[in-house]
Amino acid sequence: MNYKTKTWLLAALSVIFICLFLFTDITGNWEYILERRTYKVAAIILTGVSIALATVVFQTITQNRILTPSILGLDSLYMLINTFIIFVFGSTTLTSTDKNIQFIVIVAIMILFSGLLYKLLFKRNEQNIYFLLLIGFIIGTFFDSFSSFMQVLIDPNEFQIVQDRMFASFNNINTDVLLLATVLIILTLLLFLRFFKYLDVLALGRDHAINLGVDFDYVVKRLLVIVAILISISTALVGPITFLGLLVSNLAYEFLKTYRHFYLLLGASLISVVALVGGQLVVERIFTFSTTLSVIINFIGGVYFIYLLLKENRSW
């Protein structure tokens, strides 16, 4: 099969999994159950597509298939924001404050952090990307340490609320936040369309892209902003899923075996939807909510990450 046929196969598989999730094992009030499941599927599609697109674009920019946008510290910042709110104002603040306001504030802080990081560190030299990754990793470690410090000091009952925020959840989706997230992601994707045409050239490397007429620094800065926005929205919507992007992007590379980013982005998005919908089916129908989807994804993704490291080590 060529990569076009494989993409259609992934699309069909996505539809099958979505239909299985929506219409199987319905007992009781089917209208209510179907409505709740539809919200879950919508959140899964938004999250999966955002993370897949952001990861493939990020790996194209950095020329490294092992890196993911989480190395910039956005997941750590998300946990720091939630921990800080509970540490300073108490858990009642999260339950009493309007969900839309919480969502906007968290997304705005994460995007502002990314913008400041790019502004301060993105210099016009060949090593800027790697320097940015190094600083992002250091800042993310600092955020993790600061969050752990506050978590040790807060009340154990409130720590349970913080712990719930550590794992992505599709079980209780706020419909208002879902609508807002949809609008923001659509606007971001419209912006992304302006720079999509450069991805195949960027994959050739900085020097080749410049020789072919691409304003490398300008395009990369805008794409990094788009990556930060997509990751911020998806994380604020359902929580952090660290290894999802690494898993689906590399599966797309291996399965499709093409350099064309239209199919890589589409394939990674479809694989992400299949993984999340299938994982949620397992969580609800087999494990009966005894675990969370992010735990399963992170476990499989962590094992796959180790495999990629060993594979790269053998190739050296």
N, C-alpha and C positions, 0 to 999 in steps of 0.2 A: 504493500500500500504506500502511496505517496503521502506527503504531509497534508494535502487538501482532503483526501479521503479520511485520514486519521482525525482531522479536525471535525469533520461531519460525524464521525463515530463518537467523539467526545461530546458533541452537542446532543446526539441521540441519547447517550448514556446519562447526561445531565437531566434531560427531560424525563427519562424513565425513573431516576432517583427522586426527582421532585414529585412526580405523580405518586410514587410509592409512599413518600412521606405525607402527602396531602390526603390521600384517599384510602389508605389501608388502616385497619384496626380502629374504625370510628364507632364508638358506642356512646349512647346518650344523645345530647343535643348536638346534632351534626353541624348545624349552622354556626354555633359558637366555636366548636372544635375546629372547623374548617377555617373560620376567620382567624383564630389564634395561630394556626399552622401557617396560614398565608403570611402573617406578619413575620413569623420566624424565617420562612423562606426568603422573604424580601430582605430581611436583615442579613441572612447568610449570603445572598447574592451581592449585596452592597459591600459587605466586608470582604468576601472572597475576591471579588473583582478588584477592589481598591488595593488590597495587599498584593495580589498577583501582578497588577500593572506596575505598582510602585517598586516591587522587587526586581522585576525584569529590567525596568528602566534604570534602576540603581546599579544593577550588575553590569549593564551595558556601559554606563558612564565610568564605573570603576575598573572595568575589564577584569572582573573577578566574580566567578560563579558561586563562591562560598560566602561572600559578604551579603548582608541584608540591611535594610534601612534602620533596623533596631540598633545597629552599632552607633547611630547618631545620638542615642540616649533618649529617644522619645518615649519608649515604654517605661523607662526608669522615671522620667519626668511625670508621666501619668500617675504612677504610684506615689511619687512624692507629693503631687498636688492633693490627691485624695487623703493621704496620710496626714499632711499638714492641716487640711480643713478639719479633720476629726480631732487631731491633737490640740488645735487652738480653739475651735468653736464647738466641738462635740459632734457626735453622730446625728443628733437631731437636726443639724443644719442640712445634712444631705437629704433627709427625709422630708423636711418642711419646705426647702427651696424648690422653686419651679424647675422641672427637669430640663426644659428648654434653656433656661438661664444657665444651669449647671453645664449643659452640653456646650453652649456657646463660649462660656468662660474657659472651660478646659481646652477646647479646640483653639481658641484665641491665644492662650498662654503657650501652647505647644508650637503653634505656627510662629508666634513672636520669638520664642526661643530659637527656633530654626533660622529665622530671618537674621537675628542678631549674630548667631554663630557663623552664618555665611558672610555677613557683612564684615565682621571683624577678622575672619580667617581666610577668606577667599582672595588671595593675592594673585597677581598675574605672573605665575611662574609654573614650571612643569610639575612641581611636587605638591601643588595646592590640594588636590583631591586627597592624597594620602595623609597630608598634615591635618586636613579636616576630619578624616576618619579617626586619626589618633586622638585628637582633642575631643571628638565626640565620645569615643570609648572611655576616656579619662573622666569626662563630665558625667557620663552615665554611671560609672562606678561610684563617683561621689554622690550622685542622687540616690543610688541604692544604699550606700552606707548611711546617709542622712535619714532616709526613710526607716531603715532598720533601727537606728538610734531612737527615733520618735515612737516606733512600734513597741519597743521595750518599755517605754515609760507610760504609755496610755493604759487605760482600764482594760482588763481582759475581755469584757463584754464588747467594748468598742473595737478591740483588735479583731474580733470575729467579723465585723463589718469591713474592716480593712482587708482582711484575708479574702473575703468574698470578691473584692475588687481586683485581686491578683490574678483571677482566672476569668477568661472570656465566658460569657453566658448568653445563650439565645433563648432562655426560658421566659424571661420577663422583659419583653420589648415594649418600650413606651412608644405609642403610635405617633405622638406629636414629634418626638425626637427623630423617629424614623423618617417622617416626612421632611423635616428640616435637613437631615443627613442626605436624603435623596437629592434635594435641591442643590446642596453644596457640592456633592459629588458630580452631578450633571454639569454644573458651572465649571468645575475643575477639569472635567473631561473635554469640555468645549475649548478651554485654554490649552489643554494638552494637544489637541488636534493641530494647533499651529506648529508644534515642534515634533510631531510624530514622524514627519518625513525625513528627519535627520538621523533617526536611530540606526538605520542600516549602515550609514556612513560612520557614525560614532563608534560602531562596533569594530571598525577597522583600526581604531586607535587615534590618538590626538594628532600626530603628524600627518597621517593620511587624510583625516577629516579637514585639517587646515589646508592641505594641498588641493583638496577638492572644492575649496571655497566656503567651507563652513566656519562661521564665527564661533569657534569652539567655546571660549569662555562665556560668551553671551548665552549660547544655547544650553550649556551645562548648568549655569546658574538658574535659569528658568526651569529646567527639568528637575533640579534638586528642590526647588520651591514646590513644584507640583507633587513630587514624591513626599515631601514633608506634610503637605495638606492632606493627601490621600491617607497616609498613615495616621495622622492626627485624628481625622474624622472616624476612621474605622476603629481606632483604639478607644476613642471617647464614646463610640456607639455601643460596643460590646465588651471591651477590655482587651488586654494584650494577648496575642497569639504569636509567640516569638518565632517559632520554627515553621510556620505555615508557608511564608513566602519562599524560604529556602527550599522546602519540600516540593512545592508545586512548580516553581521555576525550573529546577533541575530535572524534574520529571518531564516537563514540556520540552526541554532541550534534548533529552535522551529519546523521547517518544517520537517527536516530530522530525528531528534531525534536519533542520533548516535554519538559515541565517535570517530569513525574512521576518521582521518583527511584527508584521500584521498577524501572521499565523502563530508566532511565539506568544504574543500578548493574548490573543484569543484562546489559544490552547491552554496557557497557564491559568487563565480565568475560568475556563470550563473545568479543568482538573481541580481547581480550588472549590468550585461549586460542588462537584462530585464528592470530594473529600469531606467537605463540611456537611452536606446533606446526608451522605452515607454515615458519617460519624455521629450526627445527631440522631439518626435512626437507631444506631447501635446503643447510644446513651439512653434513649427513651424506651426502646422495645426490648433490649437485651439486659442492660445494666439497671433498668428502671430508675434512672436519675441518681444512682449511687455514686457516680463520678461525673466530671464535666468534660465537655468536648475538648477544651483546650489542653487538658491533661493528656488525653489520648494523642492529639496532634503533636504536642510538644515531645512526648515520649518517642513517637515514630520519627519525628523530625530530628530529634537529638541523635537517635541511632543512625539515621541517614547522614547527618552531619559528620559523625565519626567515620562513617564509610567513605565519604567524600575526602576527608582529610587523609585517610590511609591510601585512598586511590591516588591522590595528588602526590603523596610521599613516594609511592612506587614509581610514578612517572618521572620523578626527579632522579 
